[in-house]
Amino acid sequence: MTSLSVEMLAADAVEPITSAGNAQLGIAVLAGIAVIVLLITKFKMHAFLALTIGSLALGSFAGANPAKTIASFTAGLGSTVAGVGVLIALGAILGKLLADSGGADQIVDTILAKASGRAMPWAMVLIASIIGLPLFFEVGIVLMIPVVLLVAKRGNYSLMRIGVPALAGLSVMHGLIPPHPGPLVAIDALGANLGVTLALGVLVAIPTVIIAGPVFSRYAARWVDIEAPEKMIPQRPSEDLDRRPSFGATLATILLPVVLMLIKALADIVVDDPENHVQRVTDVIGSPLIALLAAVIVGMFTLGRAAGFTKGRLSGTVEKSLAPIAGILLIVGAGGGFKQTLIDAGVGQMILEFSENWSIPALLLGWLIAVAIRLATGSATVATISAAGLVAPLAADLSSSHVALLVLAVGAGSLFFSHVNDAGFWLVKEYFGMDVPQTIKTWSVMETIISVVSLAFILLLSLVL
């Protein structure tokens, strides 16, 4: 589809696609979500197809013209992919470089060499948080869980005592910290300042990950006392390398995009002049695209070439990193299409009217909507995208800091109680060799703790800022 046709569709989607009343709209939303849940859970349909069909069902139940529903969904899909597609691709390349070069192993081995005994859960949450900065959650799990299993086995630790902190670090990064897709899309949908959101997200993430990780792991280890399953301990990803990147170079490469974004945020606060040369420069280098692109280019030297990669192997690593993200791009795009269908059907205005009657604070309302969609669809990203679209009207009257907190509240709600309709649930279950009840007692409860605790800190910040 050409950019012109996307713009035309977006323009057409400004007008409501239906004149249905609030009651019919409410039923249509529930029906649309029910269709998505049924297709994903009962018929095991791919989330992209389920979201597409669910969007069309939503429009039908709302009494909208089918052509307008299709236009609305397509415009939302196009604008979402245009906004975050390149960022997702760059993040995948950086993650692949990190894994294949042995940079991830270098970070793990360096920190673990300095930690033992009671410090090990804290070391694991630190490792996972660092690794989780540039990686998608699923990639982080695949990368971290083998390390968790090896540490638990060799050090004779409880698997839950080591595993829960690692999972908490990955999950908190995924839900609250850009450049992960969910927070990025929410920032775009709500018009939040990326730097402010990143800074506040880090403030919320630190105490949240401590409570949900090392602290909760003590109780999880009592509830589920299991050993690392032998069959799930694979070979380390970089054993075939003669050398690997240094710890300092690897850490600097991972943190580069975050540092560039924080520099931009600092310049926006201190300079606060769009015409100032310094701010214009920082606006460019601190944009997510340039920050991640810089990290990828630097990583080719500090990670790839440092590990002895030839030009051909570097090119192959980049190529292999892009193929697996096709599904992620389609799911994120379809989530944006579903979000746009919700908005254009008038659901956002309906939520706004209801919130005025309920007198529920915007932050709590954003969290509750994300919780409902998360429970229904099993996808944190879909919950973030959809909830951000629904509460977007509420952001108009908020300050910059409170819009950033609204993004974080939506992200926190999107992590609530992962269960059987979440791919992450099954990944954790299989890797740790648990049954469904054990996974709920550990993983699902941990996700709920992250969601609730982070909301509490977000509300505290809203009283201070």
C-alpha positions in Angstrom: 0.0 0.0 0.0 1.3 3.4 -0.9 1.8 6.2 1.7 -0.8 8.3 -0.1 -3.4 5.6 0.3 -2.6 5.2 4.0 -3.0 8.9 4.5 -6.3 8.8 2.7 -7.5 5.9 4.9 -6.3 7.7 8.0 -8.2 10.8 7.0 -11.3 8.8 6.3 -11.0 7.2 9.7 -11.3 10.5 11.6 -15.1 10.4 11.4 -16.7 7.7 13.6 -17.4 4.6 11.6 -20.6 3.9 13.5 -23.4 5.8 15.2 -24.1 3.0 17.8 -24.9 3.9 21.3 -22.7 3.2 24.3 -24.5 0.0 25.2 -24.1 -1.4 21.7 -20.5 -0.3 21.6 -19.8 -1.9 25.0 -21.3 -5.2 23.8 -19.3 -4.9 20.5 -16.0 -4.4 22.4 -16.7 -7.5 24.6 -17.7 -9.5 21.5 -14.6 -8.4 19.6 -12.3 -9.4 22.4 -14.2 -12.6 22.9 -13.7 -13.5 19.3 -9.9 -12.9 19.6 -9.7 -14.9 22.8 -11.7 -17.8 21.3 -9.6 -17.9 18.2 -6.3 -17.8 20.1 -7.2 -20.2 22.9 -9.7 -22.6 21.4 -8.6 -22.8 17.8 -4.9 -22.0 18.3 -5.1 -19.3 15.6 -2.1 -17.0 15.1 -2.6 -13.7 16.9 -2.3 -11.7 13.7 -5.2 -13.5 12.1 -7.2 -13.5 15.3 -6.7 -9.7 15.7 -7.7 -9.1 12.1 -10.9 -11.2 12.4 -11.6 -9.7 15.8 -11.4 -6.2 14.5 -13.8 -7.0 11.7 -16.1 -8.7 14.2 -16.0 -5.6 16.4 -17.0 -3.4 13.5 -19.9 -5.7 12.6 -21.2 -5.9 16.2 -21.0 -2.1 16.4 -23.1 -1.8 13.2 -20.4 -0.1 11.2 -20.1 -0.1 7.5 -17.7 -3.0 6.6 -15.7 -0.8 4.2 -15.1 1.8 6.9 -14.1 -0.9 9.3 -11.6 -2.3 6.9 -10.2 1.2 6.2 -9.9 1.9 9.9 -8.1 -1.4 10.6 -5.7 -1.0 7.6 -4.9 2.6 8.6 -4.1 1.6 12.1 -2.0 -1.3 11.0 0.0 0.9 8.6 0.6 3.7 11.0 1.7 1.4 13.8 4.2 -0.5 11.6 5.4 2.8 10.2 6.0 4.0 13.7 7.8 1.0 15.3 8.7 -1.4 12.5 12.2 -0.1 12.0 12.8 0.0 15.7 11.7 -3.6 16.1 14.1 -4.6 13.3 17.0 -2.7 14.8 16.3 -4.2 18.3 16.3 -7.7 16.7 19.7 -7.1 15.0 21.3 -5.8 18.2 19.9 -8.8 20.2 21.3 -11.3 17.6 24.7 -9.6 17.7 24.7 -9.8 21.5 23.8 -13.5 21.5 26.0 -14.7 18.6 29.1 -12.8 19.5 29.2 -14.1 23.1 28.6 -10.7 24.5 25.7 -11.9 26.6 27.9 -14.8 27.9 30.6 -12.3 28.8 28.2 -10.2 30.9 26.8 -13.3 32.6 30.2 -14.8 33.4 31.7 -11.6 34.7 28.8 -10.8 37.1 28.5 -14.4 38.3 32.2 -14.6 39.0 31.6 -11.9 41.6 28.4 -13.2 43.1 27.6 -16.3 45.2 25.2 -17.5 47.9 22.6 -15.0 48.9 23.9 -12.5 46.3 23.1 -14.8 43.4 19.3 -13.8 43.0 20.4 -10.2 43.0 23.0 -11.0 40.3 20.4 -12.7 38.2 18.0 -9.8 38.3 20.8 -7.4 37.4 21.9 -9.6 34.5 18.3 -10.0 33.2 17.6 -6.3 33.5 20.8 -5.4 31.5 20.2 -8.1 28.9 16.5 -7.2 28.7 17.1 -3.5 27.7 17.6 -4.1 24.0 15.9 -7.5 23.6 12.3 -8.6 23.1 10.9 -10.5 26.0 10.7 -13.8 24.2 14.3 -13.4 22.9 15.4 -12.5 26.5 13.7 -15.7 27.8 15.4 -17.9 25.3 18.8 -16.3 26.1 18.5 -16.1 29.9 16.7 -19.4 30.8 19.6 -21.6 29.7 21.9 -19.5 31.9 19.4 -19.8 34.8 19.3 -23.6 34.4 23.1 -23.8 34.3 23.6 -21.6 37.4 20.9 -23.5 39.4 22.5 -26.8 38.5 26.2 -26.0 39.0 25.6 -23.9 42.1 23.0 -26.3 43.6 20.5 -23.4 43.9 16.7 -23.7 44.0 15.5 -23.1 40.4 12.8 -20.7 41.5 15.3 -18.7 43.7 17.4 -18.1 40.6 14.8 -18.1 37.9 12.1 -15.7 39.2 14.5 -12.8 39.6 15.7 -13.3 36.0 12.1 -13.5 34.7 11.2 -10.4 36.7 14.1 -8.4 35.2 13.1 -9.3 31.7 9.3 -8.7 32.3 9.7 -5.3 33.9 12.0 -4.1 31.0 9.4 -5.4 28.5 6.5 -3.7 30.1 7.9 -0.3 31.3 11.1 0.6 29.4 11.4 1.8 25.8 12.6 0.8 23.2 10.4 -2.2 23.7 7.5 -2.2 21.3 4.6 -1.8 23.8 6.0 1.3 25.6 7.0 2.8 22.3 3.6 2.5 20.8 1.9 3.8 24.0 4.3 6.8 23.9 3.3 7.5 20.3 -0.4 7.0 20.9 -0.5 9.3 24.0 1.9 11.9 22.7 4.3 11.4 25.7 7.8 12.6 25.9 10.1 9.5 25.4 12.9 10.8 27.5 10.7 11.7 30.5 8.9 8.3 30.2 12.2 6.5 30.1 13.5 8.3 33.2 10.3 7.7 35.2 10.1 4.2 33.9 13.6 3.5 35.4 12.5 5.0 38.7 9.5 2.7 38.8 11.3 -0.4 37.5 14.1 -0.5 40.2 11.9 -1.0 43.3 9.4 -3.1 41.3 12.0 -5.6 40.1 13.5 -5.9 43.6 10.1 -6.8 45.1 8.9 -9.1 42.3 12.4 -10.7 41.8 14.7 -11.4 44.7 12.1 -10.8 47.5 9.2 -12.8 45.9 11.6 -15.6 44.8 12.0 -16.6 48.5 8.3 -17.6 48.6 8.2 -19.0 45.1 11.0 -21.4 46.0 9.0 -22.7 49.0 5.8 -23.2 46.9 7.5 -24.9 44.0 10.7 -26.7 44.9 12.1 -28.3 41.7 15.4 -28.9 40.1 16.6 -27.8 36.7 15.5 -30.3 34.1 18.5 -31.9 32.4 16.9 -32.1 28.9 16.3 -28.3 28.9 20.0 -27.3 29.4 21.3 -26.5 25.9 24.8 -25.6 24.7 25.9 -22.1 25.3 25.5 -20.0 22.2 29.1 -18.9 21.8 31.1 -22.0 22.5 32.4 -22.1 18.9 34.1 -18.7 19.2 37.8 -18.3 19.7 37.3 -15.0 21.5 34.4 -12.8 22.6 33.8 -9.1 23.4 35.0 -7.6 26.6 32.5 -6.9 29.4 33.0 -3.1 29.2 32.5 -3.0 25.5 29.4 -5.2 25.6 27.8 -3.2 28.4 28.6 0.1 26.7 27.0 -1.1 23.5 23.8 -2.2 25.2 23.4 1.0 27.2 24.3 3.3 24.3 20.7 3.8 23.0 19.4 4.4 26.6 22.2 6.9 27.2 21.4 8.8 24.0 17.7 8.9 24.8 18.5 10.2 28.3 20.8 12.9 26.9 17.9 14.1 24.7 15.6 14.2 27.7 18.1 16.2 29.7 18.6 18.7 26.9 14.8 19.1 26.6 14.6 19.9 30.2 17.7 22.1 30.6 17.7 23.9 27.2 14.0 23.9 26.4 14.5 25.8 23.1 13.6 24.0 19.8 15.8 26.5 17.9 18.9 25.9 20.1 21.6 24.1 18.2 22.4 21.7 21.1 18.8 20.7 21.5 18.4 20.2 17.7 21.4 17.8 17.7 20.2 15.9 20.8 16.7 15.7 19.3 18.3 13.8 16.4 20.8 11.5 18.2 18.3 10.9 21.0 15.5 9.7 18.7 14.8 6.0 19.1 15.6 5.2 15.4 19.0 7.0 15.5 19.9 5.7 19.0 19.2 2.1 18.1 20.9 2.5 14.7 24.0 3.9 16.4 24.0 0.9 18.8 23.7 -1.6 15.9 26.5 0.0 14.0 28.8 0.3 17.0 27.8 -3.3 18.0 29.1 -4.6 14.6 32.5 -3.6 15.7 32.4 -3.9 19.5 30.5 -7.2 19.4 30.8 -8.8 16.0 34.4 -7.9 14.9 35.6 -8.2 18.5 34.4 -11.9 18.3 36.3 -12.4 15.1 33.3 -12.2 12.8 34.1 -11.8 9.1 32.1 -9.3 6.9 30.2 -12.3 5.6 29.3 -13.6 9.0 28.2 -10.2 10.2 25.9 -9.9 7.2 24.5 -13.4 7.9 23.9 -12.5 11.5 21.9 -9.4 10.5 19.9 -11.5 7.9 19.1 -14.2 10.4 17.9 -11.7 13.0 15.3 -10.2 10.7 13.4 -13.3 9.6 12.0 -14.3 13.1 10.5 -10.8 13.6 8.0 -11.0 10.8 5.4 -12.5 13.1 6.1 -9.8 15.8 5.7 -7.0 13.2 2.4 -8.5 12.0 1.0 -8.9 15.5 2.0 -5.4 16.6 0.6 -4.0 13.4 -2.7 -5.9 13.8 -2.8 -4.8 17.4 -2.6 -1.2 16.1 -5.4 -2.0 13.6 -7.6 -3.3 16.4 -6.8 -0.2 18.4 -7.7 2.1 15.6 -11.0 0.2 15.0 -11.8 0.7 18.7 -11.0 4.4 18.5 -12.9 5.0 15.2 -15.9 3.1 16.5 -16.1 5.7 19.3 -15.1 3.5 22.1 -12.5 6.0 23.3 -15.1 8.6 23.7 -17.4 6.1 25.5 -14.6 5.3 27.9 -14.0 9.0 28.5 -17.7 9.6 29.3 -17.8 6.6 31.6 -14.6 7.7 33.4 -16.1 11.1 34.1 -19.1 9.4 35.7 -16.9 7.0 37.6 -14.5 9.6 38.8 -11.7 7.2 38.3 -8.2 8.8 38.0 -6.8 8.6 34.5 -3.8 6.5 35.7 -5.9 3.9 37.4 -8.4 3.8 34.4 -5.5 3.2 32.0 -4.2 0.4 34.2 -7.7 -1.3 34.6 -8.3 -1.2 30.8 -4.9 -2.7 30.1 -5.5 -5.4 32.7 -8.8 -6.4 31.1 -7.3 -6.6 27.6 -4.3 -8.5 29.0 -6.5 -11.1 30.7 -8.6 -11.4 27.6 -5.9 -11.6 24.9 -2.8 -12.9 26.7 -0.6 -10.3 24.9 1.1 -7.5 26.8 1.8 -5.7 23.6 -1.8 -5.9 22.4 -3.0 -4.8 25.8 -0.7 -1.8 25.8 -1.5 -0.8 22.2 -5.3 -1.1 22.7 -5.5 0.5 26.1 -3.3 3.4 25.0 -5.7 4.1 22.2 -8.7 4.0 24.5 -7.3 6.4 27.1 -5.7 8.7 24.6 -8.5 11.4 25.0 -7.6 11.5 28.7 -4.0 12.6 28.0 -5.1 15.9 26.4 -5.4 17.7 29.8 -2.5 16.1 31.6 1.0 17.5 32.1 4.0 16.0 30.4 5.1 14.0 33.5 1.6 12.7 34.0 1.2 11.6 30.4 4.5 9.7 30.8 3.0 8.1 34.0 -0.1 7.2 32.0 2.1 5.3 29.6 3.7 3.5 32.5 0.3 2.7 34.1 -0.9 1.2 30.8 2.4 -0.8 30.6 2.0 -2.0 34.2 -1.6 -3.2 33.5 -0.4 -5.1 30.4 1.7 -7.4 32.6 -1.1 -8.5 35.0 -1.5 -12.2 35.6 -0.1 -14.1 32.6 -2.0 -17.3 32.1 -2.7 -20.0 29.5 -3.4 -17.6 26.6 0.1 -16.1 26.9 3.0 -17.6 24.9 5.3 -16.5 27.7 3.4 -18.7 30.1 4.1 -21.8 28.0 7.8 -20.8 27.4 8.4 -20.6 31.2 6.5 -23.8 31.9 8.4 -25.9 29.3 11.9 -24.5 30.1 11.5 -25.0 33.8 9.8 -28.3 33.5 6.7 -27.2 35.6 3.1 -28.2 35.3 0.3 -25.6 34.9 -0.5 -25.1 38.6 3.2 -24.7 39.4 3.6 -22.1 36.6 0.6 -20.2 37.9 2.0 -20.2 41.5 5.3 -18.7 40.3 5.2 -17.0 36.9 1.6 -15.8 37.0 1.8 -14.5 40.5 5.1 -12.8 39.8 3.6 -11.0 36.8 0.7 -9.8 39.0 3.1 -8.5 41.6 5.0 -6.6 39.0 1.7 -5.0 37.7 0.3 -4.1 41.1 3.6 -2.9 42.7 4.6 -0.8 39.7 1.1 0.8 39.7 1.6 1.7 43.4 4.9 3.5 42.6 3.4 5.2 39.6 0.5 6.6 41.8 3.1 7.7 44.4 5.1 9.6 41.7 1.9 11.2 40.5 1.4 12.8 43.9 5.0 14.1 44.0 5.3 15.4 40.4 
